[in-house]
Amino acid sequence: MHPPLLRPHPSCHEEVKMLMACHEENPYGKFFGACNDLKLALDSCFVLEKEEKRRKNLAKARRFDAGFQKELELRRKELEQEQQQAGR
């Protein structure tokens, strides 16, 4: 099973077009493996596309987490200073 082909897949655009064309040219043959090679190529492309997306999301999450940790540390220091000033 693959994701919907009508939504944009920039890196797999050619594979999607070829598979859809094969399905149009072989309305019954597609059920008997006429387009299997194209389907395998499309699946491989989707795997690569997903890996790239996963890599980008991980990098984005790590950047966010680093910024969040800095913010927490700043707030922690501010609270400590306020508590020290209030305790004097």
N, C-alpha and C positions, 0 to 999 in steps of 0.2 A: 504494500500500500504506500502511496506517495502523497505528499501534500497537494492541495488543489493546484492545478496547472494554470488556472486563469489569473492567479495573483502573480505579481512580478517576481521573477527569479533571474536577476541580472547575470549571474555567472553561469546559469544553465539555460539561457534563452534558446540557444541553437538546438540543444537536446530536446527541449520541450516542443519546439516547432517540428522537429523531425518525427518525434513520436506521434504527435497529433496528425501529421500528414500521413504517417503509416496507418494510423487507425482509420483515417478517411479513405485511404486507398484499399484497405483490407477490412471491410466491415465485418466479415465473418472469420477471416484468417487471423484476426487479432485474438480470437478465442482459442486458436490452435497453435499459437506460438510464432506467428508471422512477424511480430514486432518485439520479440523477446530481447534481441541484441540491443535494440534501441532503448528498451526499458532498463536493461542492466546498465547501460551507459548513463541514463538519466539518474538511476539510483546512486551510482558512483558519484555523479556530480552533486547530487543532493547531500551526500555524506560529506563531501569536501566543503560545500556551502555551510552546512551545519557546524562543522568543526571551526571554520573561520568565524562564524557568528558567536560560537561559544568562547573562542579565544578573545574576541573583542569585548564580550560581556564580562569575562573574567577580569580583563585589564581595567575596564571601567569600574567594576565593583571594588577592585583593590585600590584604585585611586580614591574612590569615595570613602572607603574604609580608612585610608590613611588620613584624609582630611577630617573625618569624623573623630578619629582618635586624637588628633591635634586639638580639635575643638573641646573635646572632653578634658584633656589635660589642662587647657587654659582655664576652663570653668572650675576645675578642681583647685587650681592654684589661687584663683580669685576667691573661692570660698574659704580656703585656708587663711588667706590674708585677712578676709573679713572677720573670721573667727578669732584670729590672733588680735586684731584691733579691738574687737568687742570684749575680749578677755582681759585687756589691760586696764 
